[in-house]
């Protein structure tokens, strides 16, 4: 029987087995953090300052950029502090808070991508009714519902996790307090928690993904009915950026969480797959970092707004 203990803190040992790589990791994490923050803040500022972008699509995009900024702030500052100080402890309450915001913001990303897919469906398949269906009140309702659902789902799992007793080992083989590694340390009966976790995964994963797939099925069907090749390209270009972000989000999600459970083994010393696992889980920073580039490089209106925000538009005109 494993000893149960009142845990006051956890140890985040994600990269501690490779001290020679700490300077490289610090530079990598810091660079990705700064790029993510700058890129997403520029997107938000460009949308806010340009009247042409005050549309439902860019309203949802600004929300997505804000969520990605908060998502990165939930994880990376603690990682940087741990690498810099070589102090890998995180207090029990701080670990639960980090897990809560990680889940809530990841779920919110999921819901917002589904809302954006619905917006593209209405714009392309029902263009004459777009302004009526995607009115400001409905846009606010969709975003508010996404925020509410994500925080309710995350809070229910966090409250259940807070009731668990943990074993003598309190080392988490990860660089932040992720749900599955933390669950492996629990000595309590986790059956109810796992049932609830799978139910929430189905609700928050399958439902939004189905919404995305159904929306794009209708969009592709509409595009195929456009007679000219130029018309097809123009219609597809309006949703190409969103489709790229959806592919990146779900691709990294499936890559990380649909692995053999042995990936989360607490035997850090036998590090055969541990380094690979941690590298793969960098998706927590890669996806929020790439989203602004995908939307700005593939969107002419977005590029124009960014140029005007930075003053480049006036310089090129003069």
Secondary structure, DSSP 8 states (H G I E B T S, - for coil): ---EE---EEEE-SSTT-GGGHHHHHHHHHHHHHHHHHHHHHHHHHHHH-GGG-SHHHHHHHHHHHHHHHHHHHHHHHHHHHHHH---EEEHHHHHHHHHHHHHHHHHHHHHHHHHHHHHHHHHHSGGGHHHHT-HHHHHHHHHHHHHHHHHHHHHHHHHHHT--EES--EESSSS--HHHHHHTB-S--HHHHHHHHHHHIIIIIHHHHHHHHHHHHHHHHHHT-SSHHHHHHHHHHHHHHHHHHHHHHHHHHHHHSS-GGGG-S-TTS-TTHHHHHHHTTHHHHHHHHHHHHHHHT-HHHHHHHHHHHTHHHHHH-
